[in-house]
Amino acid sequence: MKRELGITEARKQFASIIDEVKYRGDNYVILKRGEPAAAIVPMDVYKRWQKERERLFDVIREIQEQNQGADPDEVMAEVLQAQREIRRERAE
């Protein structure tokens, strides 16, 4: 379950928020002055995000190596294509 909570209330409930995230898989968005400022998510979600981010950077590095001296616009097009593919895989 996703919940939004102001920073003052989050501070008061921090221990129970951590328990709900860890044991129930809840997600929290912490608001500061009514605007989203941070998210608290289960570790498996965070680790998955890290892994996906690293995969994206690996693809970018690979494209850069394969296209040294190439037109930057062409390289950017390939990077964007790789990004779309990763997002499509993630959605499946």
One Martini backbone bead per residue (centre of mass of N, CA, C, O) as a GRO file, in nm:
protein
   92
    1MET     BB    1   0.097   0.036   0.021
    2LYS     BB    2   0.034   0.374  -0.040
    3ARG     BB    3   0.174   0.655   0.140
    4GLU     BB    4   0.115   0.975   0.279
    5LEU     BB    5   0.349   1.195   0.464
    6GLY     BB    6   0.441   1.405   0.677
    7ILE     BB    7   0.731   1.481   0.835
    8THR     BB    8   0.625   1.504   1.125
    9GLU     BB    9   0.467   1.237   1.130
   10ALA     BB   10   0.700   1.054   1.044
   11ARG     BB   11   0.874   1.108   1.290
   12LYS     BB   12   0.669   0.988   1.498
   13GLN     BB   13   0.636   0.698   1.306
   14PHE     BB   14   0.901   0.559   1.215
   15ALA     BB   15   0.899   0.270   1.334
   16SER     BB   16   0.625   0.182   1.204
   17ILE     BB   17   0.704   0.234   0.914
   18ILE     BB   18   0.932   0.031   0.896
   19ASP     BB   19   0.759  -0.215   0.961
   20GLU     BB   20   0.560  -0.186   0.721
   21VAL     BB   21   0.773  -0.208   0.504
   22LYS     BB   22   0.909  -0.476   0.588
   23TYR     BB   23   0.637  -0.667   0.654
   24ARG     BB   24   0.413  -0.540   0.423
   25GLY     BB   25   0.525  -0.349   0.175
   26ASP     BB   26   0.509  -0.067   0.214
   27ASN     BB   27   0.467   0.274   0.098
   28TYR     BB   28   0.638   0.594   0.128
   29VAL     BB   29   0.557   0.941   0.112
   30ILE     BB   30   0.738   1.225   0.185
   31LEU     BB   31   0.639   1.539   0.300
   32LYS     BB   32   0.736   1.881   0.211
   33ARG     BB   33   0.526   2.121   0.203
   34GLY     BB   34   0.338   1.910   0.019
   35GLU     BB   35   0.596   1.775  -0.108
   36PRO     BB   36   0.775   1.548  -0.246
   37ALA     BB   37   1.094   1.411  -0.089
   38ALA     BB   38   1.042   1.098  -0.018
   39ALA     BB   39   1.114   0.739   0.002
   40ILE     BB   40   0.971   0.436   0.140
   41VAL     BB   41   1.106   0.113   0.077
   42PRO     BB   42   1.165  -0.185   0.015
   43MET     BB   43   1.458  -0.349  -0.040
   44ASP     BB   44   1.376  -0.504  -0.300
   45VAL     BB   45   1.306  -0.251  -0.457
   46TYR     BB   46   1.574  -0.104  -0.434
   47LYS     BB   47   1.750  -0.330  -0.561
   48ARG     BB   48   1.604  -0.333  -0.831
   49TRP     BB   49   1.669  -0.043  -0.908
   50GLN     BB   50   1.972  -0.072  -0.904
   51LYS     BB   51   1.994  -0.293  -1.117
   52GLU     BB   52   1.855  -0.135  -1.348
   53ARG     BB   53   2.052   0.101  -1.348
   54GLU     BB   54   2.305  -0.062  -1.414
   55ARG     BB   55   2.206  -0.175  -1.681
   56LEU     BB   56   2.182   0.095  -1.820
   57PHE     BB   57   2.482   0.179  -1.788
   58ASP     BB   58   2.596  -0.060  -1.942
   59VAL     BB   59   2.463   0.011  -2.210
   60ILE     BB   60   2.586   0.288  -2.242
   61ARG     BB   61   2.882   0.200  -2.240
   62GLU     BB   62   2.860   0.010  -2.483
   63ILE     BB   63   2.771   0.224  -2.685
   64GLN     BB   64   3.015   0.407  -2.654
   65GLU     BB   65   3.229   0.199  -2.741
   66GLN     BB   66   3.090   0.136  -3.029
   67ASN     BB   67   3.081   0.485  -3.083
   68GLN     BB   68   3.341   0.600  -3.137
   69GLY     BB   69   3.309   0.897  -3.322
   70ALA     BB   70   3.024   0.939  -3.328
   71ASP     BB   71   2.727   1.066  -3.350
   72PRO     BB   72   2.560   1.193  -3.085
   73ASP     BB   73   2.267   1.157  -3.191
   74GLU     BB   74   2.289   0.854  -3.249
   75VAL     BB   75   2.363   0.766  -2.967
   76MET     BB   76   2.110   0.876  -2.827
   77ALA     BB   77   1.911   0.700  -2.979
   78GLU     BB   78   2.025   0.432  -2.865
   79VAL     BB   79   1.982   0.493  -2.570
   80LEU     BB   80   1.674   0.527  -2.586
   81GLN     BB   81   1.620   0.243  -2.688
   82ALA     BB   82   1.738   0.094  -2.444
   83GLN     BB   83   1.546   0.217  -2.240
   84ARG     BB   84   1.286   0.103  -2.359
   85GLU     BB   85   1.363  -0.196  -2.330
   86ILE     BB   86   1.392  -0.199  -2.024
   87ARG     BB   87   1.106  -0.103  -1.962
   88ARG     BB   88   0.965  -0.338  -2.101
   89GLU     BB   89   1.086  -0.562  -1.927
   90ARG     BB   90   0.981  -0.450  -1.657
   91ALA     BB   91   0.670  -0.473  -1.737
   92GLU     BB   92   0.668  -0.803  -1.770
   0.00000   0.00000   0.00000
